[in-house]
Amino acid sequence: MKVLHLDTNHPLLIEQFAGLGFQNDEDYTSSKVQVEQHIHKYDGIVLRSRFRIDAHFLDKARNLKFIGRVGAGLENIDVKYAKTKGVFLASAPEGNRNAVGEHTLGMLLSLFNKLNKANIEVRNGNWDREGNRGVELEEKTVGIIGYGNMGKAFAKKLRGFDVDEVICYDIVGGVGDDNARQVGIMEFQQKADVVSLHVPQTKLTTGMVNTEFINAFHNPFWLLNTARGKCVVTEDLVTALKSGKILGAGLDVLEYEKTSFEDMFMDNQLPEAFQYLIKSENVILSPHVAGWTIESKEKLAQTIVDKIKERFC
């Protein structure tokens, strides 16, 4: 097996592949076009999100047996076409689910207790106790949309809190467990005080959280998104924040997220809705790091090795 590594990852990937007798080549700088010129020499690819593996690329990779995506999702790969070519696809949601669960809980508690706001104020000499009075998670109903690896991990973290109930909504039936009761979308929108997104980016989930979706909720609610930025229509989120329909938001991912994210600041091209978010005291932002811990880096890599080993060795 000849394997091409297109992104840097934990060294155990290369070490353990070598132990299996694989030849490991690393190319972290060539363009996609350059890689396509020699990809036919390889049996496997390992990457994170450096570029999209589309049908044209897969046609060039005529000897490809597997793609290891060191991350939770496969949205940067033409999954349907890869399967027609018999390419085995291995992602690693098991590797960073715990990290995502902890990050989501951290965002929620920070929002409830106004920790971001209070931290800034104290550093600036403002000792405002009443203005930083928080709310408690106890007796709230927490709703989870997408009850796979990430959603289940978050639900597990909530077991130590006296929440009223944890409910989940998923297009797949029968996924509920002891940590969350699966419900239909109408009951979900009737009961949820907190809504946490844990869905992949698909045609169904892109733009899912929009004005119509938000206004269907009976209660004002808190929104958490550690899934994919394009699942939330930012302008509609801002409208809901202004009206109080959404009480606060913890966003690890953004609709504007891309490799040139920093350029929006340098070129003064910040969308108006994003300008509102970065000035809001009831919004917490992080740079797509919910699953990005020291421990998860190793676990993600190990998960890929284990899946490839099970399939081919």
C-alpha positions in Angstrom: 0.0 0.0 0.0 1.3 3.4 -1.0 -0.4 6.2 1.0 -0.2 10.0 0.3 -0.6 12.3 3.3 -2.0 15.6 2.2 -2.3 17.3 5.6 -0.2 17.2 8.7 -1.7 15.1 11.4 -0.6 13.2 14.6 2.7 11.3 13.8 1.1 8.0 15.0 -0.7 7.8 11.6 2.6 7.5 9.7 4.3 5.5 12.4 1.5 2.9 12.6 0.9 2.7 8.8 4.6 2.1 8.4 4.3 -0.7 11.0 1.6 -2.3 8.8 4.0 -2.2 5.9 2.6 0.8 4.1 4.7 3.3 2.2 4.0 6.8 3.4 4.6 9.9 1.2 3.9 13.4 2.4 2.9 16.3 0.3 1.6 19.3 2.2 2.3 22.1 -0.3 1.4 21.0 -3.9 -1.7 22.3 -5.6 -4.6 20.1 -6.3 -3.7 20.1 -10.0 -0.2 19.0 -9.2 -1.4 16.2 -6.9 -3.7 15.0 -9.6 -0.7 14.4 -11.9 0.7 11.6 -9.7 -2.3 10.5 -7.6 -2.7 7.4 -9.7 0.4 5.9 -8.0 -1.3 5.7 -4.6 -3.6 3.2 -2.9 -4.7 5.6 -0.1 -5.1 9.3 0.7 -5.1 10.8 4.2 -6.3 14.4 4.6 -8.3 16.8 6.7 -9.9 19.6 4.5 -7.1 20.8 2.3 -9.1 20.6 -0.9 -12.2 18.9 -2.2 -12.0 15.3 -3.5 -14.3 15.6 -6.4 -15.2 13.3 -9.3 -12.4 14.7 -11.5 -9.8 14.0 -8.8 -11.2 10.5 -8.2 -11.0 9.7 -11.9 -7.3 10.6 -11.8 -6.8 8.4 -8.7 -7.6 5.2 -10.6 -5.8 2.9 -8.2 -7.3 4.4 -5.0 -8.6 2.0 -2.4 -9.3 4.3 0.6 -9.5 7.9 1.7 -8.9 8.6 5.4 -10.5 11.9 6.4 -9.1 12.9 9.8 -12.2 14.6 11.1 -15.9 14.0 11.7 -17.5 14.7 8.3 -17.1 13.7 4.7 -18.6 16.8 3.1 -15.3 17.7 1.3 -15.5 14.3 -0.6 -17.9 13.3 -3.4 -19.0 10.3 -1.3 -21.5 8.9 -3.9 -19.0 8.9 -6.7 -16.2 7.5 -4.5 -18.5 4.6 -3.6 -19.2 3.8 -7.2 -15.4 3.4 -7.7 -15.2 1.1 -4.7 -13.2 3.5 -2.6 -13.4 2.9 1.2 -14.1 6.1 3.1 -13.0 6.4 6.7 -13.9 9.4 8.8 -13.3 9.7 12.6 -16.2 11.2 14.5 -15.4 8.9 17.3 -12.1 10.7 17.7 -13.3 14.1 18.6 -16.9 13.6 19.9 -15.8 14.0 23.6 -14.0 17.2 22.8 -17.1 18.6 21.0 -19.4 17.6 23.9 -17.2 19.4 26.4 -16.8 22.5 24.2 -20.6 22.7 23.7 -21.2 22.4 27.4 -18.6 25.1 28.1 -20.2 27.5 25.7 -23.6 26.9 27.2 -22.4 27.5 30.8 -20.5 30.6 29.7 -23.6 32.1 28.1 -25.8 31.3 31.1 -23.4 32.9 33.5 -22.2 35.8 31.3 -18.6 34.8 31.8 -17.4 36.4 28.6 -19.0 39.7 29.5 -18.0 39.6 33.1 -14.4 38.7 32.3 -14.0 41.8 30.0 -15.7 44.1 32.5 -13.6 43.1 35.5 -10.4 43.5 33.4 -11.5 47.0 32.7 -12.2 47.9 36.3 -16.0 47.4 36.2 -17.4 45.4 39.2 -21.0 44.9 38.0 -22.5 42.1 40.0 -26.2 42.7 39.1 -25.5 43.2 35.4 -23.8 39.7 35.4 -26.5 37.8 37.2 -26.8 34.5 35.4 -29.4 31.8 34.9 -29.2 28.1 35.8 -29.3 25.0 33.6 -31.4 23.2 36.2 -35.0 22.5 35.0 -34.3 23.6 31.4 -35.2 21.4 28.5 -32.1 20.9 26.3 -32.8 20.0 22.7 -30.2 18.4 20.4 -30.6 18.3 16.6 -28.6 15.5 15.1 -28.1 12.6 17.5 -25.0 10.9 16.2 -21.6 10.8 17.8 -21.5 14.5 18.7 -25.0 14.8 19.8 -24.7 11.8 22.0 -21.5 13.1 23.5 -23.1 16.4 24.5 -26.2 14.6 26.0 -23.8 12.4 28.1 -22.2 15.5 29.5 -25.6 16.8 30.6 -26.2 13.8 32.9 -24.6 15.6 35.8 -27.0 18.5 35.6 -30.6 18.5 36.9 -32.1 19.5 33.6 -35.8 19.0 33.2 -35.2 16.8 30.1 -32.9 16.2 27.2 -34.7 15.7 23.9 -33.3 15.0 20.5 -34.5 15.3 16.9 -33.0 13.3 14.0 -34.2 12.3 10.5 -33.1 8.8 11.4 -35.5 7.0 13.7 -34.6 5.0 16.8 -31.5 6.9 17.8 -32.7 8.0 21.3 -31.1 6.5 24.3 -31.0 6.8 28.1 -29.5 10.3 27.8 -32.0 11.8 25.4 -35.6 11.1 24.3 -36.2 11.2 20.6 -39.1 13.4 19.6 -40.7 14.8 16.5 -39.9 18.4 15.3 -43.2 19.8 16.6 -42.6 18.6 20.2 -39.0 19.6 19.9 -40.0 23.2 19.0 -42.7 23.2 21.7 -40.4 22.3 24.6 -36.7 23.3 23.9 -35.1 26.0 26.0 -31.7 25.3 24.5 -31.0 24.1 20.9 -27.7 22.5 20.1 -26.8 21.6 16.5 -24.8 18.5 15.8 -25.6 17.8 12.1 -23.5 17.3 9.0 -23.6 19.9 6.2 -26.1 18.5 3.6 -28.7 19.9 1.3 -31.3 19.5 4.1 -29.2 21.2 6.9 -27.8 24.1 4.9 -29.7 27.2 5.9 -31.8 25.0 8.3 -31.9 27.6 11.1 -33.8 30.4 9.4 -36.6 32.8 10.5 -39.3 30.3 9.8 -37.5 27.6 11.8 -36.8 30.0 14.7 -40.3 31.4 14.9 -41.8 27.9 15.2 -40.3 27.6 18.7 -42.8 28.1 21.6 -40.1 29.5 24.0 -37.3 31.9 23.5 -34.2 29.7 23.4 -30.4 29.6 23.5 -28.6 28.4 20.3 -25.4 26.5 20.1 -23.7 25.5 16.9 -20.6 23.3 16.9 -21.6 21.6 13.7 -21.3 23.6 10.4 -21.6 27.3 9.9 -23.8 27.2 6.9 -26.6 25.4 8.9 -27.5 28.8 10.3 -28.6 31.8 8.3 -26.7 34.5 10.2 -29.0 37.4 9.2 -32.0 35.5 10.6 -30.1 34.7 13.7 -29.3 38.3 14.3 -32.9 39.3 13.8 -33.9 36.7 16.4 -31.2 38.0 18.8 -32.5 41.5 18.4 -36.1 40.5 19.1 -35.2 38.2 22.0 -36.5 35.1 20.3 -33.0 33.8 20.6 -31.6 34.7 24.1 -27.9 34.1 23.2 -25.7 32.1 20.9 -22.5 30.0 21.2 -21.0 29.7 17.7 -17.9 27.6 17.0 -18.6 27.7 13.3 -19.7 30.5 11.0 -21.5 30.9 7.8 -18.6 33.1 6.6 -16.0 30.5 7.5 -13.4 29.9 4.8 -9.6 30.0 4.3 -9.8 33.8 3.8 -11.7 34.5 6.9 -9.1 36.9 8.2 -9.3 38.9 5.0 -12.7 40.1 5.9 -11.2 42.1 8.7 -8.2 43.4 6.7 -10.4 44.5 3.8 -13.1 46.0 5.9 -15.6 43.7 4.3 -17.4 42.4 7.4 -21.0 41.5 6.7 -23.4 43.7 8.7 -24.8 40.6 10.5 -21.4 39.5 11.6 -20.6 43.0 12.9 -23.6 42.6 15.1 -22.4 39.2 16.4 -18.9 40.4 17.3 -20.3 43.3 19.3 -23.0 41.3 21.2 -22.5 40.5 24.8 -24.8 37.4 24.6 -22.8 35.8 21.7 -19.7 33.7 22.2 -17.5 32.8 19.2 -14.7 30.4 18.7 -12.7 29.5 15.6 -14.0 26.0 14.7 -12.1 24.3 17.6 -14.9 22.4 19.4 -13.2 19.1 18.4 -9.7 20.5 18.4 -8.0 19.3 21.6 -4.6 17.7 22.3 -6.3 14.5 23.1 -8.6 14.5 20.1 -5.7 15.0 17.7 -4.4 11.6 18.8 -7.7 9.9 18.9 -8.7 11.1 15.4 -5.5 9.7 14.0 -5.9 6.4 15.9 -9.4 6.0 14.7 -8.4 6.3 11.0 -5.6 3.8 11.5 -7.9 1.3 13.2 -10.5 1.5 10.5 -8.0 1.1 7.7 -6.3 -1.7 9.5 -9.6 -3.5 10.0 -10.6 -3.2 6.4 -7.3 -4.0 4.7 -5.1 -6.0 7.0 
